[in-house]
Amino acid sequence: MPIMSDKQRYRIATKVAHLGREPRRFMGVVNTPVFRASTILFERVRDLEAATRGEFPGLTYGLHGLPTVSDLASALAALEGGHAAFVVPSGLTATTFPLLALAKPGDHVLVTDAVYGPTRRFCDHHLRRFGVDVSYYDPLLGERIVECFRDNTTLVFTESPGSLTFEVQDVPAIAAIAHARGARVLLDNTWATPIGFRSFEHGVDVSIQAATKYIGGHSDVLLGAVIANEATFAPLAQFWTDMGIAASTDDAFLALRGLRTLAVRLPRHAESAYAVASWLAKRPEVREVLYPPLPGDRGHALWKRDFTAASGLFGVVLHPVAADALARMLDGLHLFGMGWSWGGFESLIIPTWPERARTATTWNPGGPTLRIAIGLEDPRDLIADLEEGFARLEK
């Protein structure tokens, strides 16, 4: 019997520890082993022929879901409350593949103006090239998004909180409008993970995870996941199969290993982020902290209504300062690294320029913007590092 055969009775932390593994399948081995294979042998011609028709019930080729990969997919689908999941080689693949699978020439797609930069780049450079019209919308529209719909609008791509600027969207209101007009809703749910936001309970049709981030958790894997509801499963499955979007079993193993501690790590990230963000909010150098769990944040009410947990990523707007002074502050930090990505054990900080990408809205916060990812270090040490950085800022 699968270890989680009665999974509905268990709470999220228990599910994180047990979903996607069945020791009895592998001689009692606790973790699903790494399977490295391309060719799968058939014992009968009739089975081989059934596989060519897509009618064989078992594994047919290494590209289509070796046990390590399929166990990760089943775990993420169950955690999100979706029908099925597809594991892909990166978070960016996870954002682009459902757009390609679900949009067709002549369609109109609405994308949040606060979307992850590479997702926007794909929409501008490639989705439009395939005859799909893309419009960006104000992430704070909520039900007023109805004004952006056209007769041919088929998809709405959301991300909440928004990338770099952390606006919280009214996803249920957007989903209600979209569904009333026959459109589907996609959500990049990487910030909150399945622990922090229940995508399908809020009307989402496709939930996207950059498993590179909190699910992997150790800055050593590139992986993405697309979780579908029943209505979107067939077109996504067809596209995933036809395009040969395979994830490495070694990477899937690392993501499964990281998943086991997600329910322990995420609260620590969030607790430390809250402490650092609260301290930053009181600093004279800081104009605004962009962290929805913080009371006073413009998205706090929606976050409190819809989310069940926070994570450790947020933004900070400083008062105007010279570029060389900001560089002096950041270059001298000891505990904060400067690099892309987030969700690992280490803290990161980078300057960002959201105003360079916005088209539907204007980002003019009145000072430079930073993105901060709080890792698993002691927040008191992180605060001390930032305090020394502010001292350099004033020189």
N, C-alpha and C positions, 0 to 999 in steps of 0.2 A: 504494500500500500504506500502511495506517495506520502512523504513526511508532512505535507500540508493539504491532505485530502479534504479536510474540513476547514479550509482557510478563512471562511467568513467569520468564524468565532474568535479569531486572534486579532490582537492589536498590531499596529504598524511596526513596532520595534521587533516583535516576534516574527512577523512576516519577512522583514528585511533579513533576519538571521537564517530563515529556513526556506524561503521560496527559491525555486530554480535549482534544487538539488534533491536527488533521490539515491541515497547510498546503496540501496539494494540493487540498483541497476548496475553497479560497478564494484561488486564484491565487498560492499560495506565502506568503500572509500568515502570520506566525509564530503570532499569537494569533487565536483565533476572534473575528471581528468582533462588534460589538453589532448585533443585529437588533431593530428596533422594528416590530412588525406586529401587527395584529389579524386582518385578513381574508387568507385564503389562497385563491387562485383555482384552480379546476379546469378542465381543458380538455374533459372529457367528462362527460355526464350520468351515465354508469355509474360513474365515479369518485366523483362527488358522492353517488350513492346508496350506494355501498360505504362511504363515510365515515359516512353516517347509521347504518349497521349496525355500525360499528366494525371494518370489514374492509379499509379503505384503508391500505396500508403506509406512506404518507408523512405529512407534516405536514398537518393538516386545519384548524387554527385556532391563532391566536397564543397562546391560553390553554394549549395542550397541549404546550409544549416547543419553543420556538424554538432554533436551533442553539447559541446562547451558553449557554442554560439546560441543554439536553440534554448538551452537552459537559461541563459542570460535574458533572452527575449521573453520567455515565459514568465520569468520573475518580474521583469519590468512591466509587462502587460498586466499582471495581477496586481502589482503595487499601484499602478495608475488607475486600475479599474476599467481597462480597455479590453477590446475583443482579442487583439493579437499585436505583437510587436515585431519590428524588423530592425536588426542590428546592422549598422553600416560603418564604414571606416573612419568617419569623423563627424564632429558636430555640424560642420558646414554641409556635409552630405545630407545630414538629417534635416536641415532646413530647406535644401534645394530639391531633393528627390520628391517629396510630396507635391511641391509646386509643379514640377514637370509631369508627375503622374496624374494630377487632378485637373490641371488647366489645359485648355486646347485653343488653337488659333481662333481668334474672334472673341474670346472671353475677356472680361474685365476683372482684374484682381485688385483688392484694396489691401494696402500694407501700412502698418503703423509707421509714423514718421520717426519713432524712437527705435526702429528695428536695428538689430545687430548689423554693423557695417558691411561685412562680406555678403550677408543676405541681400542687402540693398544693391550691392554691386552686381550680384547675380541677376537680380530682377532687371536692372538697368541695361546690363551688357548682353544678357542672353534670353531672358524670358520675353522681353520685347522683340528680340530678333526672331522668335518663333511665332510672332503674330499675336501675342497676349498683351493687352493694354494694362499698364500698371499705374495706379494712383496712390499717393501717400496721404494719410489722414492724420489729423490731430489726435494723439493718443488719449486726450481727455474728453473726447466727444461723447462717449457713452452712447445712449440711445439716439443722440443727435447724428450718429453716423448714418442714419437713414437718408440724410441729405446728400451723402456721397454715393449712394447706390444708383446704378444704371440698370436698364433692362437686361444687360448681359453680364452683370456682376455675379460671379460664381464662387469666389473664394474671398475670405477675409483672413489676413495673416496678422496675428497679434503677438505681442511679447510684453509680459507684465511680471515685474516692473521692467520699464524700458531700458534698453542698453545705454549705458553712460549717463542717462539723465533720470532714470528710475521713476518715471511716471507709472502709477498703478491704473490699469484700465478696468472699466466696468465690464468684465468679460460676460457675465450673464445677460446684461442688457444688449451687448453687441451680438451675442449668440441668438437671442430672441428675435432681433431685427433680421439677422442673416437668414435664419431658418424660415421665417415668415415669407422670405423672398426666394427660397430655394437655394440659398448659398451655404457653403460649408465654412467652418471656422477652424483655423490652424493656430496653435499656440506654442511658442517657444517657452517651455516651462523649466528651463535650466536653472534659473535663479532659485526657485523654490524647491525643486525636486518633487517627486511624488509625495514626500512627507509633508511639504509645506502648502501645496495647492492641489486639490482634487479636480483635475481638468474636466473629466467627463461628467462629474456632478454639477459643473457650472456651464454645461452646454457645448463644450469643445468637441469637435469631430476627430481631430488628429492632434496628439500631443507630442512635442518634440523635446528630446533631451540631448544635450552635448555631454555624453557620458565621460568625456575627457575631464570634466569639472568635478563636481562633488561625488558622483557615483564612483569614478575611478579613485579620486581623492588623494593621489600621491604624485601627481605631475609626471607620470611615466607612461601614459597611454593616450592614444588618439582614438576616439570611438564616439559613435552617435547612435541614437535609437529613435525610431518613429513608431508611436503607439496609435493604433487605429481603432475606431469603433466598428461595429459590424457593417455599417453602410459604406464605409470607405475601404474596407479590407480588400475586396476583390481587385479594384484598380491599382491599389498600392502593391499587392502581391504580384500582379501581372508585370508591373513596371520593374519591381525589385528583381524578379526572375529574369525578365528580358534584358535588363541592363547589366546583369552579373555583378551587382553591388555586394561584394563579399567582405565580411569582416574577418580579421585574423583570429584564429582560435586562441593564440597566445594573449592577444589583447582582451578577448572576451574573458579569459581566465583572470586576468588582472582586474577587470571591471567587476567580476563576481566576487573576487576577494575584497575589493574596496567596498562593494555593496554591503557586505556583512557588518561593517562598522559605521554605516551611514547614519543610523539612528543615534549613535553615540557622538559622532563627529559633528553633525550639523548643529545640534544645540550648543556645542562648545564654540563653534564658529560664530553662531548668532549671539551668544552671551558676551563673547569678547568684542564682537563688532559693536554691540550696543554700548558697552563700556567706553570703547574708543570714540565712537560717534558722539556720545553724550559729552565726553571731555572736549572734543573738537568744537561742539556747538557753543561752548563757553569761551572759546579762544578769541581774542580780539582780531586775529588775522583772518578769521573765518567769517564769510558772509552768510553761507547757508550750508547745511548738511542735508544730503539727499539720501535719506534712509527711511523707507516707509514705516518700519516698526517704531520709529521715534515719534512720540507725541509732538504735534506741531508740524510734522511733515505734511505736505499738501496731499499725499496719498494715504495718510494714516487711517482715515475712517474706512476707506474701501479695503485696505489691507487687513484691518481688524475684522471686518465683516466676512471676508472671503478666504483668508489664509489661515492655516493651522500651525505654521512655523515660519521662522525667518532663516536667512542665511547670512553669510559674512561679507557680502559685497555691497559697497555703497559709494556715493559720490560726495565730493566736497567742493564748494565754490569759495575761493579766496577773495579777499578784497584786492583791488588792482595792485600789481607788483611788477617790477621789471623782470624781463625774461632771464637775465643773468642771475638775479637774486633767487628766482625760483629754481634755476638749475643748481645753484649753490646749496639750496636746501635739500633737493632730492639727491644730488650726487654724493652727499656726505652721510646718507642714512646707512646704518649698519644692519638692521634687521629686516628692513623692507627692500626687496629686490625690485628692479624695474624690468618688466617683461610682460608679454602678452599671456593670455589665459588667466585662470584663477580656479579656486576650488581645491587646491592642494593644501598640504600641511604648512606651507610657507606663506608669509605675508608679502604682498606686492603693492606697488604704487606706481601709477603712470599719469602724466598729464594727458588730457583728452581735449579734443576740439569738436564738440558736437555741432557747432554752428556751421562747420564746413559741409555737412551732409544734409541738413534740414531743408525741405522744400515746401512742406505744407504748413510749417510753423517756423517761428523765429526763436533761436536760442541765443539770448543776450543776457546772461546772468550778472554781468557787471564785474567780472573778474575771472581769472583762470580757473579751469575745472580740473579736478583730480579724480581718478578712480582708485579706490583702496579695497584690496581684498585682505581680510583678516584671517590669518592662519591659526595654527594651534599653539603659538607661543603664549607666554603669560602676557595678558594685556597691559600690565603695569610696565613691563619692559618695552612694549611697543609704544606706549604713551611717552616714556622717557626718550625713546629714539626720536619721536616726532617733536618733542619739546626742544631737543637739541637742534633739530632741523629748523624750527621756527626762529631759534636764536641766530642761526646763520642767515635766515631770510632778512633779518633786520640789519645786518652788517652793511 
